[in-house]
Amino acid sequence: MKLSLAAAALPLALGASTVNLRVARDATISYNGIMCNYDTVPCTAIPFGLQNKVTTFRGNRDFVRVLLGFDLPTNKPTKCVLNIPKPSDNNGSNAPGYALTVSNTDNVWDEASVSGYNKKMDGTLIGSVNVTAPQDTGSIDVTAACANATNYKISLFVDTSFPLISFNSLQSGSKDVFTLDYTF
C-alpha cells in the first residue's frame, strides 16, 4: 500500500509549476536625433524610465523602444512566455493591429537613468507576434532568454515599426503590464 501511495504522489512531485512574474523594471529608450525640451536637449539623452507609459515606434527618424527587466526564479525554466498587455492607448491610431518583435539584451541598466546615450542597441532577436486588433493582447515564447539568464535576470527590447504603441508601465499602478509566465 505504501508503494502505491508513493507512486501516486510521484506525478505531483514531478509536475511543472508556473508562476506569473510582473515586470520588475521598464523604460522607454529613444534612439534618434530629434531634440526635446524646446529643442535644447537630444531626446536620446533623456531617461524615460519612471514614466507611467512605455512606448515603442520606429519611423524614418524616430526609433523608440521598450526595455523590460524581469527577476527570475532560481529554477531552470522549461517554458517562459512574455505576455503582451493591451496598449494603454493607441495614440490616435486607427491601425487594424500591429506587430511586435522581442530581443534579448544585457542587464546593464538602471530604470531611473537609462537612455539612448548609455544603453547599447544590441540584442538577439527572440521572436515576434502579430496582434490583429489594437486592443488585443499577445504572447511571445522567450524560453531561450530565460534559460540563459544572467544572475536570474533578463532584459528584453520590445519593438514595433508602426503604429506608435504605448503600454502601461510599472509606475502606472495598473495591473495590466508586461508579465512572464515562467514554467519550471
Disulfide bonds with the S-S distance in Angstrom:
Cys36-Cys43 1.78
Cys80-Cys146 2.04
